């Protein structure tokens, strides 16, 4: 919950791009050991990094224009991943993704669901990029995931958009399983 709160506060401009541990402990009324665990978790997912010396730096946050541009970029590049000449999915990947999406559809939404949603979506899109066999496409999708992670941890689009996304992904998985790559890409 504290991870989500920090992400949301940074997204809304309530936290500066660089901040000290003392400032964070004071602001959130938390102990240093708890803060260090939270910062380690945020660091693992690429949302923040330790500065040389002391303090922490948040990675850039997407504003509305950058979010739109990011989405347009993904609309251009992700179909290319599926249509790439070397496209090969790992055995069992479709089944695993289908299981995760179906499970997500059946699980009630709660405060931390936005994290699970983002991580599931990132695994889906990065899996398709990896299957392209093209390291540059994979790196581009991974970079998009790192950039989008911060803004998507504070999900504001409602449960209906979650369902639409899951159903769309399940349809793509079905098309890929049937070898309908052009339809999946579309």
Secondary structure, DSSP 8 states (H G I E B T S, - for coil): -HHHHHHHHHHTT-S-SEE-HHHHHHHHT--HHHHHHHHHHHHHTTSEEE-SSS-EEE-----HHHHHHHHHHHHHHHHHHHH-TT----TTHHHHHHHHHHHHHHS---TTHHHHHHHHHHHHHHHHHHHTT-HHHHHHHHHHHHHHHHHHTS--SHHHHHHHHHHHHHHHHHHHHTT-HHHHH-
